[in-house]
Amino acid sequence: MEILGATLRVCVGDIEAAIPFYERLAGGTALRFERGGVQVAAVGCFLLMSGPAAELDVLRKVAATIAVNDVEETGRVLAEMGADILAGPLPTPVGRNLIARHPDGAVYEYADRHA
């Protein structure tokens, strides 16, 4: 398992108002998509999310998104180390992801860019 980087998850009230700030801050253009009724914009190392309060409450429980080279391998390694795989691997607009709870209780999303 190789960790390639991490993305900071930011819940915002108005994603359209937040995107220009984060585009300028990160020096890039937002990749926008929707998932489960939540509007999402990936900008540099930031993942902006906006949507219904109930959905955002669930998303806030995930501390960060960690980029890995292979979600399948990551899931196996995490399980061997005592983590609970809560969801996935599942397809995403850019690859696959899984949600895992570490033995200390922290919850993370792991994502790769495989089709």
Helices and strands as residue ranges (DSSP letters): E 3-11, H 15-26, E 31-35, E 38-43, E 46-50, H 53-59, E 65-68, H 71-80, E 84-91, E 96-101, E 107-112
